Amino acid sequence: MKSNGIWKILGVIFFSMITTSGFAQRGYYATDSTMIFGANVVDGTEYENARYCKVIDKEDSTTLYTPDQVKEYGLSNGKVFVAKEVDYQKVFLERLVKGETNLYFFKRGNERTFFVERDSTYFREMPKEQNGGYRSFLNDYTSDCEAVSEAVKLVSYYKKPLAEFFERYNSCELKPFPFLRYGVVAGYEMMRLDNADYFFSYMNDMNYKYNGSFTVGLFIDQPIMVSDYSFHAEINYSRQDVSYTLYSQELIPELTINTSYLRIPFMIRYTHPFLKTRPFINLGGIYSMDINNKSELWEEVYKGGEWIEYERKVNLIDHQQGFIVGGGLQFRLDYRRSFFVEARYGKLYRSFKKGYYNTNLIQILAGINF
């Protein structure tokens, strides 16, 4: 009996969680006199959301409320729209930030624009290009908060960056502002081959060791959702000129590798938001291909009392893919530029073709963004 009681209680709790969650995920709308919660408010296009509030009732009938009828409505995805007068007519503006300063978004035809509101005394459109553009507007409006003065130079005219900017302005928070970075990277890498599945078994026993070369490339770093996380991608060039040997009484093979590579790492980077020196970590994948392969395998075989030399053309690496991890420090130079140093380890795996190698990769890199 106790067991049945427990299951009944768990069932009630589970049902309550489902119904409460379903209710919470629904929208709401408010008139001058009432506020309706749990309404099925439909999310439309940016243009539609600005013109009416679309509600579907339990009988699946649809009602379109105008900004003259509804003063505010919210969607299940968290979006909130407020009725305001723009260009001498009432429309719904999407509220992106609520605080001491409110930020609104509006789709006017093919044009996207933003409005800034403070208390009930200040309501103004933020121009994109007119009168010095939006940066000039932001510079004047936020002059009372020195903490966001550099962010004004970096913020772009889009929803998420501007919303993040005004959240920081409302709290006057001094913190590095995420923005698109691109630049150059260079360094030194060490590569070692292993796990050969080649035609000749003795190649697994050769003296494989790490060999170094220089690498140079370009990178791009795109913030994810205006946060301290970013998508970091590079394209790097390097060249390896190495040789491996194996000595035995009847066979002396020598493997010579003269190959140029293009490597493309693509990673998720987290950069801690310190102001001057910022530690970061990377994790992601890497793709590598050879673009100029002149590898050769020489064999000296002892036959009939003499050594006979053979030459074979080989292709040992070709296309590879794998993972790469790393971490380092980013040093602030000015509001836009920074310099970083980093150490990485990567493991690249061969294709399924017989005769190809896996690769271990260690890199010490430095870069600068513009």
NUVOTI-551290 format. One record per residue (C-alpha): residue number from 1; x, y, z. Coordinates in nm, 4 decimals, padded with zeros to 6 digits. Layout:
N
<guvo = NUM, u = X, v = Y, w = Z>;
...
//
This chain:
370
<guvo = 1, u = 00.0000, v = 00.0000, w = 00.0000>;
<guvo = 2, u = 00.2866, v = 00.2341, w = 00.0827>;
<guvo = 3, u = 00.4310, v = 00.1636, w = -00.2603>;
<guvo = 4, u = 00.1027, v = 00.2571, w = -00.4315>;
<guvo = 5, u = 00.0841, v = 00.5780, w = -00.2302>;
<guvo = 6, u = 00.4351, v = 00.6792, w = -00.3291>;
<guvo = 7, u = 00.3593, v = 00.6191, w = -00.6970>;
<guvo = 8, u = 00.0408, v = 00.8288, w = -00.6683>;
<guvo = 9, u = 00.2355, v = 01.1156, w = -00.5110>;
<guvo = 10, u = 00.5054, v = 01.0952, w = -00.7799>;
<guvo = 11, u = 00.2337, v = 01.0921, w = -01.0456>;
<guvo = 12, u = 00.0719, v = 01.4055, w = -00.9060>;
<guvo = 13, u = 00.4101, v = 01.5825, w = -00.8881>;
<guvo = 14, u = 00.4950, v = 01.4795, w = -01.2460>;
<guvo = 15, u = 00.1561, v = 01.5939, w = -01.3784>;
<guvo = 16, u = 00.1900, v = 01.9214, w = -01.1890>;
<guvo = 17, u = 00.5346, v = 01.9808, w = -01.3387>;
<guvo = 18, u = 00.4051, v = 01.9181, w = -01.6915>;
<guvo = 19, u = 00.1004, v = 02.1423, w = -01.6585>;
<guvo = 20, u = 00.2947, v = 02.4169, w = -01.4818>;
<guvo = 21, u = 00.5688, v = 02.4044, w = -01.7450>;
<guvo = 22, u = 00.3141, v = 02.4157, w = -02.0256>;
<guvo = 23, u = 00.1414, v = 02.7125, w = -01.8643>;
<guvo = 24, u = 00.4684, v = 02.8969, w = -01.8080>;
<guvo = 25, u = 00.5711, v = 02.8504, w = -02.1677>;
<guvo = 26, u = 00.2613, v = 03.0301, w = -02.2959>;
<guvo = 27, u = 00.2447, v = 03.4038, w = -02.3523>;
<guvo = 28, u = 00.0484, v = 03.6950, w = -02.2114>;
<guvo = 29, u = -00.1059, v = 04.0242, w = -02.3165>;
<guvo = 30, u = -00.2205, v = 04.3307, w = -02.1268>;
<guvo = 31, u = -00.4806, v = 04.5973, w = -02.1872>;
<guvo = 32, u = -00.5396, v = 04.9126, w = -01.9867>;
<guvo = 33, u = -00.7554, v = 04.7210, w = -01.7385>;
<guvo = 34, u = -00.6580, v = 04.3516, w = -01.7539>;
<guvo = 35, u = -00.3602, v = 04.1197, w = -01.7988>;
<guvo = 36, u = -00.4177, v = 03.7736, w = -01.9460>;
<guvo = 37, u = -00.1575, v = 03.5069, w = -01.8613>;
<guvo = 38, u = -00.1277, v = 03.1646, w = -02.0249>;
<guvo = 39, u = -00.2520, v = 03.2912, w = -02.3604>;
<guvo = 40, u = -00.1473, v = 03.1272, w = -02.6865>;
<guvo = 41, u = 00.0234, v = 03.4323, w = -02.8398>;
<guvo = 42, u = 00.1675, v = 03.3484, w = -03.1796>;
<guvo = 43, u = 00.5141, v = 03.4606, w = -03.2891>;
<guvo = 44, u = 00.5074, v = 03.6075, w = -03.6406>;
<guvo = 45, u = 00.7589, v = 03.7881, w = -03.8583>;
<guvo = 46, u = 00.9264, v = 04.1045, w = -03.7340>;
<guvo = 47, u = 00.6866, v = 04.3066, w = -03.9470>;
<guvo = 48, u = 00.3775, v = 04.1186, w = -03.8180>;
<guvo = 49, u = 00.4814, v = 04.1375, w = -03.4522>;
<guvo = 50, u = 00.5111, v = 04.5149, w = -03.4835>;
<guvo = 51, u = 00.1568, v = 04.5540, w = -03.6233>;
<guvo = 52, u = -00.0611, v = 04.3242, w = -03.4137>;
<guvo = 53, u = -00.0776, v = 04.0733, w = -03.1295>;
<guvo = 54, u = -00.2076, v = 03.7406, w = -03.2620>;
<guvo = 55, u = -00.3897, v = 03.5234, w = -03.0055>;
<guvo = 56, u = -00.5424, v = 03.1777, w = -03.0643>;
<guvo = 57, u = -00.8026, v = 03.0671, w = -02.8088>;
<guvo = 58, u = -00.9058, v = 02.7167, w = -02.6977>;
<guvo = 59, u = -01.1522, v = 02.6878, w = -02.9856>;
<guvo = 60, u = -00.8674, v = 02.7611, w = -03.2347>;
<guvo = 61, u = -01.0193, v = 03.0926, w = -03.3320>;
<guvo = 62, u = -00.7723, v = 03.3750, w = -03.4005>;
<guvo = 63, u = -00.7943, v = 03.7321, w = -03.2745>;
<guvo = 64, u = -00.5654, v = 04.0117, w = -03.3908>;
<guvo = 65, u = -00.5196, v = 04.2877, w = -03.1339>;
<guvo = 66, u = -00.3848, v = 04.6233, w = -03.2443>;
<guvo = 67, u = -00.1539, v = 04.8521, w = -03.0420>;
<guvo = 68, u = -00.4615, v = 05.0620, w = -02.9622>;
<guvo = 69, u = -00.6207, v = 04.7604, w = -02.7905>;
<guvo = 70, u = -00.3191, v = 04.5977, w = -02.6206>;
<guvo = 71, u = -00.0422, v = 04.7939, w = -02.4513>;
<guvo = 72, u = 00.2004, v = 04.5034, w = -02.4071>;
<guvo = 73, u = 00.2312, v = 04.1352, w = -02.4944>;
<guvo = 74, u = 00.4843, v = 03.8595, w = -02.4431>;
<guvo = 75, u = 00.5672, v = 03.5385, w = -02.6286>;
<guvo = 76, u = 00.6585, v = 03.1993, w = -02.4880>;
<guvo = 77, u = 01.0170, v = 03.2463, w = -02.6149>;
<guvo = 78, u = 01.0667, v = 03.5469, w = -02.3868>;
<guvo = 79, u = 01.0164, v = 03.8244, w = -02.6423>;
<guvo = 80, u = 00.8185, v = 04.1236, w = -02.5138>;
<guvo = 81, u = 00.6466, v = 04.3885, w = -02.7262>;
<guvo = 82, u = 00.5263, v = 04.7266, w = -02.6025>;
<guvo = 83, u = 00.2862, v = 04.9666, w = -02.7756>;
<guvo = 84, u = 00.4526, v = 05.2997, w = -02.8602>;
<guvo = 85, u = 00.3805, v = 05.5849, w = -03.0953>;
<guvo = 86, u = 00.6216, v = 05.6007, w = -03.3901>;
<guvo = 87, u = 00.5782, v = 05.8249, w = -03.6945>;
<guvo = 88, u = 00.2402, v = 05.9432, w = -03.5589>;
<guvo = 89, u = 00.0956, v = 05.5946, w = -03.5311>;
<guvo = 90, u = 00.0936, v = 05.3277, w = -03.2649>;
<guvo = 91, u = 00.3022, v = 05.0145, w = -03.3241>;
<guvo = 92, u = 00.4512, v = 04.7350, w = -03.1153>;
<guvo = 93, u = 00.8225, v = 04.7713, w = -03.0405>;
<guvo = 94, u = 01.0251, v = 04.4693, w = -02.9298>;
<guvo = 95, u = 01.1794, v = 04.5458, w = -02.5927>;
<guvo = 96, u = 01.5368, v = 04.4183, w = -02.5875>;
<guvo = 97, u = 01.6496, v = 04.5709, w = -02.2572>;
<guvo = 98, u = 01.4478, v = 04.6763, w = -01.9534>;
<guvo = 99, u = 01.6113, v = 04.8919, w = -01.6899>;
<guvo = 100, u = 01.7007, v = 05.2509, w = -01.6185>;
<guvo = 101, u = 01.7333, v = 05.2761, w = -01.9964>;
<guvo = 102, u = 01.5046, v = 05.0670, w = -02.2158>;
<guvo = 103, u = 01.6071, v = 04.9587, w = -02.5648>;
<guvo = 104, u = 01.3496, v = 04.8812, w = -02.8340>;
<guvo = 105, u = 01.3683, v = 04.7336, w = -03.1833>;
<guvo = 106, u = 01.1346, v = 04.8198, w = -03.4726>;
<guvo = 107, u = 01.1030, v = 04.6929, w = -03.8309>;
<guvo = 108, u = 00.9969, v = 04.9879, w = -04.0487>;
<guvo = 109, u = 00.9442, v = 04.8460, w = -04.3968>;
<guvo = 110, u = 01.2843, v = 04.7125, w = -04.5052>;
<guvo = 111, u = 01.4607, v = 04.9244, w = -04.2441>;
<guvo = 112, u = 01.5530, v = 04.8050, w = -03.8961>;
<guvo = 113, u = 01.5889, v = 05.0680, w = -03.6292>;
<guvo = 114, u = 01.6176, v = 05.1071, w = -03.2512>;
<guvo = 115, u = 01.4634, v = 05.3369, w = -02.9919>;
<guvo = 116, u = 01.6033, v = 05.4415, w = -02.6552>;
<guvo = 117, u = 01.3784, v = 05.5288, w = -02.3598>;
<guvo = 118, u = 01.4597, v = 05.6706, w = -02.0172>;
<guvo = 119, u = 01.1818, v = 05.7061, w = -01.7643>;
<guvo = 120, u = 00.8783, v = 05.8710, w = -01.9231>;
<guvo = 121, u = 01.0602, v = 06.1850, w = -02.0349>;
<guvo = 122, u = 01.3013, v = 06.0555, w = -02.2998>;
<guvo = 123, u = 01.2062, v = 05.8473, w = -02.6051>;
<guvo = 124, u = 01.4226, v = 05.8824, w = -02.9145>;
<guvo = 125, u = 01.5158, v = 05.6861, w = -03.2247>;
<guvo = 126, u = 01.8816, v = 05.5889, w = -03.2522>;
<guvo = 127, u = 01.9968, v = 05.6744, w = -03.6064>;
<guvo = 128, u = 02.2200, v = 05.4323, w = -03.7914>;
<guvo = 129, u = 02.3905, v = 05.6872, w = -04.0153>;
<guvo = 130, u = 02.2252, v = 06.0288, w = -03.9789>;
<guvo = 131, u = 02.3710, v = 06.3009, w = -03.7547>;
<guvo = 132, u = 02.7023, v = 06.1264, w = -03.7044>;
<guvo = 133, u = 02.5509, v = 05.7787, w = -03.6833>;
<guvo = 134, u = 02.4629, v = 05.5569, w = -03.3922>;
<guvo = 135, u = 02.8134, v = 05.5671, w = -03.2401>;
<guvo = 136, u = 02.7898, v = 05.9437, w = -03.2032>;
<guvo = 137, u = 02.4464, v = 05.9023, w = -03.0455>;
<guvo = 138, u = 02.5746, v = 05.6374, w = -02.8021>;
<guvo = 139, u = 02.8808, v = 05.8404, w = -02.7158>;
<guvo = 140, u = 02.6642, v = 06.1381, w = -02.6144>;
<guvo = 141, u = 02.3948, v = 05.9336, w = -02.4414>;
<guvo = 142, u = 02.6354, v = 05.7237, w = -02.2313>;
<guvo = 143, u = 02.8797, v = 06.0039, w = -02.1478>;
<guvo = 144, u = 02.7905, v = 05.9631, w = -01.7792>;
<guvo = 145, u = 02.9423, v = 05.6105, w = -01.7742>;
<guvo = 146, u = 03.3129, v = 05.5941, w = -01.8614>;
<guvo = 147, u = 03.3041, v = 05.2126, w = -01.8306>;
<guvo = 148, u = 03.1336, v = 05.1737, w = -02.1729>;
<guvo = 149, u = 03.3316, v = 05.4406, w = -02.3605>;
<guvo = 150, u = 03.5429, v = 05.1833, w = -02.5464>;
<guvo = 151, u = 03.2454, v = 04.9543, w = -02.6084>;
<guvo = 152, u = 03.0858, v = 05.2413, w = -02.8071>;
<guvo = 153, u = 03.3672, v = 05.2022, w = -03.0628>;
<guvo = 154, u = 03.3077, v = 04.8268, w = -03.0973>;
<guvo = 155, u = 02.9324, v = 04.7659, w = -03.0758>;
<guvo = 156, u = 02.7537, v = 04.6919, w = -03.4050>;
<guvo = 157, u = 02.4052, v = 04.8002, w = -03.5119>;
<guvo = 158, u = 02.2315, v = 04.4678, w = -03.4388>;
<guvo = 159, u = 01.9961, v = 04.3399, w = -03.1697>;
<guvo = 160, u = 02.2254, v = 04.1285, w = -02.9549>;
<guvo = 161, u = 02.5310, v = 04.3590, w = -02.9499>;
<guvo = 162, u = 02.3203, v = 04.6661, w = -02.8706>;
<guvo = 163, u = 02.1221, v = 04.4777, w = -02.6063>;
<guvo = 164, u = 02.4465, v = 04.3661, w = -02.4394>;
<guvo = 165, u = 02.5807, v = 04.7204, w = -02.4612>;
<guvo = 166, u = 02.2788, v = 04.8745, w = -02.2846>;
<guvo = 167, u = 02.2736, v = 04.6003, w = -02.0195>;
<guvo = 168, u = 02.6297, v = 04.7008, w = -01.9355>;
<guvo = 169, u = 02.5442, v = 05.0700, w = -01.9489>;
<guvo = 170, u = 02.2535, v = 05.0274, w = -01.7077>;
<guvo = 171, u = 02.4910, v = 04.8735, w = -01.4537>;
<guvo = 172, u = 02.7891, v = 05.0832, w = -01.5712>;
<guvo = 173, u = 02.9936, v = 04.7634, w = -01.5954>;
<guvo = 174, u = 03.3572, v = 04.7758, w = -01.7068>;
<guvo = 175, u = 03.4202, v = 04.4574, w = -01.9021>;
<guvo = 176, u = 03.5818, v = 04.3662, w = -02.2390>;
<guvo = 177, u = 03.3220, v = 04.3943, w = -02.5144>;
<guvo = 178, u = 03.3061, v = 04.0985, w = -02.7602>;
<guvo = 179, u = 03.3613, v = 04.1841, w = -03.1280>;
<guvo = 180, u = 03.4798, v = 04.0215, w = -03.4499>;
<guvo = 181, u = 03.8582, v = 03.9831, w = -03.4583>;
<guvo = 182, u = 04.0873, v = 03.8817, w = -03.7426>;
<guvo = 183, u = 04.4631, v = 03.8823, w = -03.7789>;
<guvo = 184, u = 04.7820, v = 03.6845, w = -03.8341>;
<guvo = 185, u = 04.9333, v = 03.3957, w = -03.6403>;
<guvo = 186, u = 05.2804, v = 03.2424, w = -03.6550>;
<guvo = 187, u = 05.4897, v = 03.0040, w = -03.4515>;
<guvo = 188, u = 05.6774, v = 02.6801, w = -03.4255>;
<guvo = 189, u = 05.5293, v = 02.3329, w = -03.4497>;
<guvo = 190, u = 05.6609, v = 01.9836, w = -03.3811>;
<guvo = 191, u = 05.5171, v = 01.6843, w = -03.5639>;
<guvo = 192, u = 05.5631, v = 01.3125, w = -03.5086>;
<guvo = 193, u = 05.4246, v = 01.0259, w = -03.7191>;
<guvo = 194, u = 05.2898, v = 00.7091, w = -03.5601>;
<guvo = 195, u = 05.0703, v = 00.4031, w = -03.6145>;
<guvo = 196, u = 05.1606, v = 00.3343, w = -03.9744>;
<guvo = 197, u = 04.9527, v = 00.0797, w = -04.1609>;
<guvo = 198, u = 05.1978, v = 00.0570, w = -04.4469>;
<guvo = 199, u = 05.2785, v = -00.2109, w = -04.6985>;
<guvo = 200, u = 05.6107, v = -00.2833, w = -04.5285>;
<guvo = 201, u = 05.5945, v = -00.3911, w = -04.1655>;
<guvo = 202, u = 05.9413, v = -00.2572, w = -04.0870>;
<guvo = 203, u = 05.8127, v = 00.0988, w = -04.1257>;
<guvo = 204, u = 05.6404, v = 00.0651, w = -03.7872>;
<guvo = 205, u = 05.9826, v = 00.0200, w = -03.6268>;
<guvo = 206, u = 06.1543, v = 00.3278, w = -03.7690>;
<guvo = 207, u = 06.2919, v = 00.5959, w = -03.5337>;
<guvo = 208, u = 05.9953, v = 00.8326, w = -03.5421>;
<guvo = 209, u = 06.0501, v = 01.1402, w = -03.3288>;
<guvo = 210, u = 05.9237, v = 01.4957, w = -03.3104>;
<guvo = 211, u = 06.0608, v = 01.7247, w = -03.5812>;
<guvo = 212, u = 06.0100, v = 02.0994, w = -03.5863>;
<guvo = 213, u = 05.9220, v = 02.3594, w = -03.8472>;
<guvo = 214, u = 05.7750, v = 02.7077, w = -03.8643>;
<guvo = 215, u = 05.4115, v = 02.7810, w = -03.9369>;
<guvo = 216, u = 05.2263, v = 03.0970, w = -04.0423>;
<guvo = 217, u = 04.8618, v = 03.1731, w = -04.1080>;
<guvo = 218, u = 04.5501, v = 03.3857, w = -04.0713>;
<guvo = 219, u = 04.2697, v = 03.3657, w = -03.8160>;
<guvo = 220, u = 03.9192, v = 03.4908, w = -03.7502>;
<guvo = 221, u = 03.7479, v = 03.4992, w = -03.4108>;
<guvo = 222, u = 03.3701, v = 03.5502, w = -03.4043>;
<guvo = 223, u = 03.1890, v = 03.5974, w = -03.0678>;
<guvo = 224, u = 02.9047, v = 03.3561, w = -02.9976>;
<guvo = 225, u = 02.5869, v = 03.5343, w = -02.8851>;
<guvo = 226, u = 02.7906, v = 03.8402, w = -02.7734>;
<guvo = 227, u = 02.9525, v = 03.6384, w = -02.4941>;
<guvo = 228, u = 03.2997, v = 03.5395, w = -02.3748>;
<guvo = 229, u = 03.2776, v = 03.2341, w = -02.6003>;
<guvo = 230, u = 03.3795, v = 03.2611, w = -02.9638>;
<guvo = 231, u = 03.4253, v = 03.0535, w = -03.2779>;
<guvo = 232, u = 03.7942, v = 03.0615, w = -03.3679>;
<guvo = 233, u = 03.9151, v = 02.9382, w = -03.7081>;
<guvo = 234, u = 04.2518, v = 02.9537, w = -03.8816>;
<guvo = 235, u = 04.4261, v = 02.8533, w = -04.2021>;
<guvo = 236, u = 04.7940, v = 02.7761, w = -04.1482>;
<guvo = 237, u = 05.0834, v = 02.6821, w = -04.3752>;
<guvo = 238, u = 05.3826, v = 02.4742, w = -04.2705>;
<guvo = 239, u = 05.6502, v = 02.2528, w = -04.4250>;
<guvo = 240, u = 05.8290, v = 01.9432, w = -04.2984>;
<guvo = 241, u = 06.1680, v = 01.8171, w = -04.4266>;
<guvo = 242, u = 06.2657, v = 01.5142, w = -04.2192>;
<guvo = 243, u = 06.4058, v = 01.1648, w = -04.2578>;
<guvo = 244, u = 06.3691, v = 00.8412, w = -04.0605>;
<guvo = 245, u = 06.5866, v = 00.5307, w = -04.0755>;
<guvo = 246, u = 06.6070, v = 00.1725, w = -03.9519>;
<guvo = 247, u = 06.9256, v = -00.0335, w = -03.9352>;
<guvo = 248, u = 06.9361, v = -00.4103, w = -03.9664>;
<guvo = 249, u = 07.1787, v = -00.6667, w = -04.0990>;
<guvo = 250, u = 06.9920, v = -00.7218, w = -04.4248>;
<guvo = 251, u = 06.7913, v = -00.4029, w = -04.4775>;
<guvo = 252, u = 06.8515, v = -00.0292, w = -04.4298>;
<guvo = 253, u = 06.5414, v = 00.1746, w = -04.5235>;
<guvo = 254, u = 06.5403, v = 00.5546, w = -04.5163>;
<guvo = 255, u = 06.2142, v = 00.7488, w = -04.5325>;
<guvo = 256, u = 06.2455, v = 01.1100, w = -04.6484>;
<guvo = 257, u = 05.9465, v = 01.3425, w = -04.6093>;
<guvo = 258, u = 05.9430, v = 01.6772, w = -04.7919>;
<guvo = 259, u = 05.5846, v = 01.7952, w = -04.7648>;
<guvo = 260, u = 05.3962, v = 02.1243, w = -04.7362>;
<guvo = 261, u = 05.0684, v = 02.1362, w = -04.5433>;
<guvo = 262, u = 04.7599, v = 02.3486, w = -04.5117>;
<guvo = 263, u = 04.5970, v = 02.3034, w = -04.1731>;
<guvo = 264, u = 04.2550, v = 02.4387, w = -04.0768>;
<guvo = 265, u = 04.1728, v = 02.4296, w = -03.7047>;
<guvo = 266, u = 03.8190, v = 02.5293, w = -03.6051>;
<guvo = 267, u = 03.7593, v = 02.5666, w = -03.2336>;
<guvo = 268, u = 03.5367, v = 02.7036, w = -02.9615>;
<guvo = 269, u = 03.7341, v = 02.9501, w = -02.7476>;
<guvo = 270, u = 03.6541, v = 03.0748, w = -02.3996>;
<guvo = 271, u = 03.8333, v = 03.3945, w = -02.2960>;
<guvo = 272, u = 03.8047, v = 03.5041, w = -01.9344>;
<guvo = 273, u = 03.6901, v = 03.8701, w = -01.9155>;
<guvo = 274, u = 03.9864, v = 04.0210, w = -01.7317>;
<guvo = 275, u = 04.0674, v = 04.3738, w = -01.8496>;
<guvo = 276, u = 04.4386, v = 04.3566, w = -01.9362>;
<guvo = 277, u = 04.5637, v = 03.9975, w = -01.9492>;
<guvo = 278, u = 04.2995, v = 03.7426, w = -02.0442>;
<guvo = 279, u = 04.3577, v = 03.3640, w = -02.0173>;
<guvo = 280, u = 04.1774, v = 03.1501, w = -02.2740>;
<guvo = 281, u = 04.1270, v = 02.7873, w = -02.3742>;
<guvo = 282, u = 04.0443, v = 02.6292, w = -02.7106>;
<guvo = 283, u = 03.8837, v = 02.3010, w = -02.8059>;
<guvo = 284, u = 03.7796, v = 02.1799, w = -03.1483>;
<guvo = 285, u = 03.8654, v = 01.9952, w = -03.4658>;
<guvo = 286, u = 04.1387, v = 02.0246, w = -03.7256>;
<guvo = 287, u = 04.1691, v = 01.9316, w = -04.0915>;
<guvo = 288, u = 04.5041, v = 01.8939, w = -04.2677>;
<guvo = 289, u = 04.6047, v = 01.8280, w = -04.6265>;
<guvo = 290, u = 04.9371, v = 01.8096, w = -04.8045>;
<guvo = 291, u = 04.9774, v = 02.0452, w = -05.0995>;
<guvo = 292, u = 05.3287, v = 01.9566, w = -05.2172>;
<guvo = 293, u = 05.4394, v = 01.6028, w = -05.1433>;
<guvo = 294, u = 05.7861, v = 01.4836, w = -05.2427>;
<guvo = 295, u = 05.8250, v = 01.1960, w = -05.0002>;
<guvo = 296, u = 06.0469, v = 00.9014, w = -05.0914>;
<guvo = 297, u = 06.1408, v = 00.5659, w = -04.9432>;
<guvo = 298, u = 06.4941, v = 00.4397, w = -05.0100>;
<guvo = 299, u = 06.5844, v = 00.0790, w = -04.9386>;
<guvo = 300, u = 06.9304, v = -00.0715, w = -04.9223>;
<guvo = 301, u = 06.8978, v = -00.4508, w = -04.9349>;
<guvo = 302, u = 07.1914, v = -00.6870, w = -04.8814>;
<guvo = 303, u = 07.1854, v = -00.9529, w = -05.1561>;
<guvo = 304, u = 07.4589, v = -01.1718, w = -05.2917>;
<guvo = 305, u = 07.7285, v = -01.0074, w = -05.0873>;
<guvo = 306, u = 07.6430, v = -00.6521, w = -05.1885>;
<guvo = 307, u = 07.4027, v = -00.3728, w = -05.1005>;
<guvo = 308, u = 07.1404, v = -00.2907, w = -05.3637>;
<guvo = 309, u = 06.9513, v = 00.0398, w = -05.3468>;
<guvo = 310, u = 06.5803, v = 00.0803, w = -05.4378>;
<guvo = 311, u = 06.3749, v = 00.3986, w = -05.4597>;
<guvo = 312, u = 05.9992, v = 00.4155, w = -05.4022>;
<guvo = 313, u = 05.7706, v = 00.7179, w = -05.4281>;
<guvo = 314, u = 05.5322, v = 00.7268, w = -05.1311>;
<guvo = 315, u = 05.2407, v = 00.9366, w = -05.0103>;
<guvo = 316, u = 05.2164, v = 00.9030, w = -04.6363>;
<guvo = 317, u = 04.9840, v = 01.1723, w = -04.5019>;
<guvo = 318, u = 04.7481, v = 01.3172, w = -04.7664>;
<guvo = 319, u = 04.4196, v = 01.4230, w = -04.5922>;
<guvo = 320, u = 04.3862, v = 01.4031, w = -04.2142>;
<guvo = 321, u = 04.1309, v = 01.5118, w = -03.9563>;
<guvo = 322, u = 04.1330, v = 01.5086, w = -03.5801>;
<guvo = 323, u = 04.1042, v = 01.7149, w = -03.2627>;
<guvo = 324, u = 04.3060, v = 02.0000, w = -03.1164>;
<guvo = 325, u = 04.3164, v = 02.1597, w = -02.7698>;
<guvo = 326, u = 04.5110, v = 02.4513, w = -02.6330>;
<guvo = 327, u = 04.5318, v = 02.7504, w = -02.4072>;
<guvo = 328, u = 04.7168, v = 03.0727, w = -02.3637>;
<guvo = 329, u = 04.7116, v = 03.4384, w = -02.2698>;
<guvo = 330, u = 04.5719, v = 03.7382, w = -02.4565>;
<guvo = 331, u = 04.7311, v = 04.0777, w = -02.3872>;
<guvo = 332, u = 04.5430, v = 04.4012, w = -02.4497>;
<guvo = 333, u = 04.7243, v = 04.6557, w = -02.6723>;
<guvo = 334, u = 04.4380, v = 04.9027, w = -02.7160>;
<guvo = 335, u = 04.0583, v = 04.8942, w = -02.7305>;
<guvo = 336, u = 04.0647, v = 04.6868, w = -03.0520>;
<guvo = 337, u = 04.4033, v = 04.5210, w = -03.0889>;
<guvo = 338, u = 04.5440, v = 04.2405, w = -02.8780>;
<guvo = 339, u = 04.8408, v = 04.0054, w = -02.8822>;
<guvo = 340, u = 04.8220, v = 03.6402, w = -02.7776>;
<guvo = 341, u = 05.0529, v = 03.3468, w = -02.7115>;
<guvo = 342, u = 04.9298, v = 02.9898, w = -02.7014>;
<guvo = 343, u = 05.0334, v = 02.6254, w = -02.6748>;
<guvo = 344, u = 04.8333, v = 02.3536, w = -02.8531>;
<guvo = 345, u = 04.8277, v = 01.9776, w = -02.8875>;
<guvo = 346, u = 04.6560, v = 01.8023, w = -03.1762>;
<guvo = 347, u = 04.6006, v = 01.4473, w = -03.2923>;
<guvo = 348, u = 04.5321, v = 01.3934, w = -03.6622>;
<guvo = 349, u = 04.4078, v = 01.0613, w = -03.7968>;
<guvo = 350, u = 04.4807, v = 00.9072, w = -04.1357>;
<guvo = 351, u = 04.2255, v = 00.8206, w = -04.3971>;
<guvo = 352, u = 04.1227, v = 00.4584, w = -04.4395>;
<guvo = 353, u = 04.3741, v = 00.4078, w = -04.7205>;
<guvo = 354, u = 04.6510, v = 00.1603, w = -04.6515>;
<guvo = 355, u = 04.9934, v = 00.3164, w = -04.6065>;
<guvo = 356, u = 04.9031, v = 00.6358, w = -04.4252>;
<guvo = 357, u = 05.0082, v = 00.7706, w = -04.0865>;
<guvo = 358, u = 04.8496, v = 00.9350, w = -03.7870>;
<guvo = 359, u = 05.0163, v = 01.2555, w = -03.6690>;
<guvo = 360, u = 05.0877, v = 01.4021, w = -03.3265>;
<guvo = 361, u = 05.1157, v = 01.7809, w = -03.3352>;
<guvo = 362, u = 05.2494, v = 02.0294, w = -03.0796>;
<guvo = 363, u = 05.2369, v = 02.4033, w = -03.1588>;
<guvo = 364, u = 05.3665, v = 02.7159, w = -02.9870>;
<guvo = 365, u = 05.1937, v = 03.0148, w = -03.1475>;
<guvo = 366, u = 05.1716, v = 03.3906, w = -03.1252>;
<guvo = 367, u = 04.9297, v = 03.6217, w = -03.3032>;
<guvo = 368, u = 04.7911, v = 03.9713, w = -03.3253>;
<guvo = 369, u = 04.4485, v = 04.0941, w = -03.4319>;
<guvo = 370, u = 04.3716, v = 04.4162, w = -03.6160>;
//
